[in-house]
Amino acid sequence: MSLRLTPLALVIGLATWGSAQAQSLQELYDAARAYDATYLSARASAEAAGARIGQAEAALRPSLGLNASATQARTETPSNTNINARTLATGLQGKYSVYNAANPLNLDRARRANVAAQSDLESAEQDLMVRLSSAYFDVLAAQDALATAQASKKFISEQLASAKRNFEVGTATITDTREAQARYDIASAQEIAADNDLRVKRTALDLLVGRVGVEPKPLATPVALPALASDRIDTWLATAEEQHPAIRKARVGLEVAQLDTQIAKAGEKPTLDATAGLGAQNLHNNLSGLAAASSGVGTTKNASIGLSFTYPIFTGGYTQSRIKETLILEERARNDLEFARRSVAQATRQTFSFSQSLRAQAQALEAAESSSKLALEATQLGYKVGVRVNLDVLNAQAQLFSTQRDLAKARYDSIVMGLKLRQASGQLRAEDIYAVSGLLAK
């Protein structure tokens, strides 16, 4: 009886054969950026924040408006004289803020708010990268789990047939047959569960990229896990402090809160506006009744220029209350910044530890796979010469297949955790997705 020691190798080979139809992580990332609603919402918010800069700039520029009016009036006097008056008027009105302490502050605030929105967009994009990578490798892991279940079921089926033959010729007991039958039934249930899990994982990936029937490319063989950029946690923490979008957003949030305080204080300062106007009015009167008929037609023109000065003497306590509010919000922003720093540092430490653990686990499972292969070969040989029973072979086989499945999962998790570590430290970029895509079969 021959034994396939690497059941996942066939699956990887078949997936590689069909890689021309499969999609790489890079290709699916490009598709997800154009489809994922969460990312598109963040991008729209960032674009809206950029548009608000123009609104703040408009307050520093002159404004010009056109107005026009037409009126028709009829007046009846006690002397039975009717006056019909028709008036047409048009004009231009211009205004320019010569001095308003709040205007430049509002512009600075809009620019900083735009920086915060860009940080949100960067966070959303990094989150999309991690969600896509997790879904991508979840499908590969589910494929490997199904392949393991199918290979295990086939092996147990062969062992069950062998046990039945040996029982029929009297070289084995009914116990071997019943043990093999029980293992076969369990393997059938595991295959069904693995197949259902694969369907669920495929659906999740399809919904993420907006496609149907996505086929991820497997890892190229031999598998080589990418090395971490640094093996020192201090390096990751220092980078997170400088680059993480959550910290940048909180830092900008404090700056915006400080600007809000300055804007509130600007409410106590005077404003000076320059105004100008240019217009024309046409008046047409008709008189009728007992008085002699007469009419009057006339067009008048006017032009004006001036300065408008406003000084707030008393606002009912509004300005002082607003200043108090912004000072409190400024203190809240400081606490938010400190919380962001602590949260990022904690997440970076945890993710770094998980990443190191998964890499060590993958190396240990590689050694365990080699040992399990040798153990299964030795157990099979012992079974043939009568020093091992069928249950020993089944246990050795289960150990090998379980180790191969766990090894594949550990490799996938290690790759995804490497991306999560870069996300936790604020370094995750599209180039990292392209680099992981380079690890896949061509």
Stockholm file with secondary structure:
# STOCKHOLM 1.0

chainA/1-442         MSLRLTPLALVIGLATWGSAQAQSLQELYDAARAYDATYLSARASAEAAGARIGQAEAALRPSLGLNASATQARTETPSNTNINARTLATGLQGKYSVYNAANPLNLDRARRANVAAQSDLESAEQDLMVRLSSAYFDVLAAQDALATAQASKKFISEQLASAKRNFEVGTATITDTREAQARYDIASAQEIAADNDLRVKRTALDLLVGRVGVEPKPLATPVALPALASDRIDTWLATAEEQHPAIRKARVGLEVAQLDTQIAKAGEKPTLDATAGLGAQNLHNNLSGLAAASSGVGTTKNASIGLSFTYPIFTGGYTQSRIKETLILEERARNDLEFARRSVAQATRQTFSFSQSLRAQAQALEAAESSSKLALEATQLGYKVGVRVNLDVLNAQAQLFSTQRDLAKARYDSIVMGLKLRQASGQLRAEDIYAVSGLLAK
#=GR chainA/1-442 SS CCCCSCHHHHHHHHHHHTTTTSBCHHHHHHHHHTTCHHHHHHHHHHHHHHHHHHHHHHTTSCEEEEEEEEEEEEEECTTSEEEEEEEEEEEEEEEEEEECTHHHHHHHHHHHHHHHHHHHHHHHHHHHHHHHHHHHHHHHHHHHHHHHHHHHHHHHHHHHHHHHHHHHTTSSCHHHHHHHHHHHHHHHHHHHHHHHHHHHHHHHHHHHHTCSSCCBCCBCSSCCCCCCSCSCHHHHHHHHHHHCHHHHHHHHHHHHHHHHHHHHHHTTSCEEEEEEEEEEEEEEEEEEESSCCEEEEEEEEEEEEEEEEECCSCCTTHHHHHHHHHHHHHHHHHHHHHHHHHHHHHHHHHHHHHHHHHHHHHHHHHHHHHHHHHHHHHHHHHHHHTSSCHHHHHHHHHHHHHHHHHHHHHHHHHHHHHHHHHHHTTCCCHHHHHHHHTTBCC
#=GC SS_cons         CCCCSCHHHHHHHHHHHTTTTSBCHHHHHHHHHTTCHHHHHHHHHHHHHHHHHHHHHHTTSCEEEEEEEEEEEEEECTTSEEEEEEEEEEEEEEEEEEECTHHHHHHHHHHHHHHHHHHHHHHHHHHHHHHHHHHHHHHHHHHHHHHHHHHHHHHHHHHHHHHHHHHHTTSSCHHHHHHHHHHHHHHHHHHHHHHHHHHHHHHHHHHHHTCSSCCBCCBCSSCCCCCCSCSCHHHHHHHHHHHCHHHHHHHHHHHHHHHHHHHHHHTTSCEEEEEEEEEEEEEEEEEEESSCCEEEEEEEEEEEEEEEEECCSCCTTHHHHHHHHHHHHHHHHHHHHHHHHHHHHHHHHHHHHHHHHHHHHHHHHHHHHHHHHHHHHHHHHHHHHTSSCHHHHHHHHHHHHHHHHHHHHHHHHHHHHHHHHHHHTTCCCHHHHHHHHTTBCC
//
